[in-house]
């Protein structure tokens, strides 16, 4: 897992997974997530409208 951090503020910008996956070079990210806003909240997350196969505790 690689973290992409703003060098000026130290804020997390993104996370990418680069663990070995058959058929991909070892350094190729196979999953990436962009962090739009980080913070604490008491509000439960809601899956996006039309999300098929969404599972988990929300």
KEVOVEX-862627 format. One record per residue: residue in three letters; x, y, z of N, C-alpha, C, O in turn. Coordinates in steps of 0.1 Angstrom, whole numbers, plus 5000, padded with zeros to 4 digits. Example, Ala and Ser with C-alpha at 12.3 -4.5 7.8 and 13.67 -1.06 7.14 Angstrom:
! KEVOVEX-862627
ALA513249435078512349555078513249675078514249675085 SER512849785071513749895071512950005079513450115080 
//
This chain:
! KEVOVEX-862627
UNK500949885000500050005000500950125000501950135007 UNK500650224992501350354991500450464995499250464991 UNK500850555003500150675007500650794999501950804998 UNK499850874994500250994987499851114996498751134999 UNK500951175001500751285011501251415006502351425000 UNK500451525009500851655005502151695013502051695026 UNK503251715007504451745015504451885022505151895032 UNK503551975018503452095025502652095038502952145048 UNK501452025037500552025048500551895056500051885067 UNK500951785049500951655056499551585054499351485060 UNK498651645046497351585044497451465035498251465025 UNK496651365038496551245029495751285017494651335018 UNK496351255005495651284992495151164986494051164980 UNK495851044987495350924980496050804986497050814994 UNK495450684983496050554987496050474975495050464968 UNK497150404972497150304961497750174966498650174974 UNK497150074960497649934963498449884952498149884941 UNK499649844956500649794946501149654949502149614944 UNK500449574957500849444961500849364948500049384938 UNK501749264947501849184935500449114931499749054940 UNK500149124919498949064913499348994901500049044892 UNK498948864899499348794887498948864875497848904873 UNK499948874866499748934853500149084853500149144842 UNK500349144864500849284865502249294870502649214878 UNK502949394865504249424870504149464885503149514889 UNK505149434893505049464908504749604912504249624922 UNK505149704903504949844907503749904902503550024903 UNK502849824895501649884889500549884899500149784905 UNK500050004902498850014911497649944905497249974894 UNK497049864913495849794908494549844915493449804911 UNK494749934924493550004930494050134936495150144942 UNK493250234934493650364940492350434945491350424939 UNK492550504956491450584962491950724965493050744970 UNK491150824961491450964963490651014975489550984977 UNK491351084984490751134996490351274993491151364991 UNK488951294993488451434990488451515002488751635002 UNK488151455014488051535026488251435038487551335038 UNK489151465047489351385058488851455071489051575072 UNK488251375079487751435092486851335099486551235095 UNK486451375111485551295120484151335117483751445114 UNK483251235119481851255117481051155125481451045127 UNK479851195129478851105135477851055126476950975130 UNK477951095113476951055103477350925096478550905092 UNK476450825095476750705089476850715074476150795068 UNK477750645067477850655053476650595046476050505051 UNK476350645034475250585026475850545013476550625006 UNK475550425009475950374995475350464984474250514986 UNK476050484973475550574963474350504957474150384957 UNK473450594951472250544945472550454933473550474926 UNK471850344932472150244921473250154924473650074915 UNK473850154935475050064939474549924939473649894947 UNK475049834931474649694930475749614937476949634934 UNK475349524946476349444953476949514964477949454970 UNK476549624968477149694980476849614992475649574995 UNK477849585000477549515012478449575023479349645021 UNK478049545035478749595047477849655057476649645055 UNK478449715067477649775078477649925075478749985076 UNK476549985073476550135070475750205081475650325081 
//
